[in-house]
């Protein structure tokens, strides 16, 4: 039922930016936060997370740096100021889109009820 | 010890767990990872109690039962088609350039190790934690498809390396982006000023080659990443450079050799090169647009 959820245009990058807006994280942590907060609904293939992260980094929305972690070096990501603006823009678009869809669905339900 | 077994498995004989294991394998015809997990957990329970249940049997019989159990576990591994993280990375990063492979390997390996540790922390058996971690990563083929668009392949890195002697200094990099336009305008002005009958074509073409030789420099990685992070931009740049060089080469040979067989061969090779570059560019451009507009 929810297989195509993560294919919605712009969903994953927006979620990544939102998670990184709170604090810098590494890839595994980002994936777990998204899954946990969506209560398992947004269950994407984690192998696909890294190209999305790299694409965001290439656009300048996030930046990465390496930190030692339990005897190994891990790459952390953090939001840039440009990414913050992009996140605000994406949230506004998403809010407008979801409200519009809600209106349509509620309208359908009202008609079906009548 | 037998009392303990009877408490846990009332009404079962010592041979029943093994029989149940065999039946489970024989009856299982595929399913989700959750079903496999349930099957594996059930088997683990049987395996853990097996030494207790058969402890009073002869050593020979005990060895035979464990041999059967080993075969069963190997069969389970085959059914799961267990992939090692190294094998997954090899498939997922196939054809990518060395830098991309190294970065992906470091990140995905750390990701995998965290996932396995978390699984074990939730009480999963190490093998089951591995299976879950690999399942979360997804099929390597799908990951490879996405990686192809996010990172440079070795072929593209090599193609880009060919273009490296072009862009380093600020003036040169912008000059090169518009070099064709500039050169066309310069030549048009020259032809207009002296008249077409008086044009020295070989000297014009040789001058183009000299200009490119003078622009022999390296592309700064940071500038490359910021300005040309998208694949179509990279390929456009390479295509423009190759076309410019090919046109200059073609014009020079044609002008120097007239209509001889040398010019015919040069024209043919140049045409093949241009068609190849154009096809490559168009092919990747379409794939990139689809990818960027759908998931990334």
Interface residues (C-beta under 8 A of the other chain):
Chain A: X6 X7 X9 X12 X13 X26 X27 X28 X31 X32 X45 X46 X47 X48 X50 X51 X52 X54 X55 X58 X59 X60 X72 X73 X74 X75
Chain B: X88 X92 X103 X104 X106 X107 X108 X110 X111 X114 X115 X118 X136 X137 X138 X139 X140 X142 X143 X146 X147 X149 X150 X151 X225 X226 X229 X230 X292 X293 X294 X295 X296
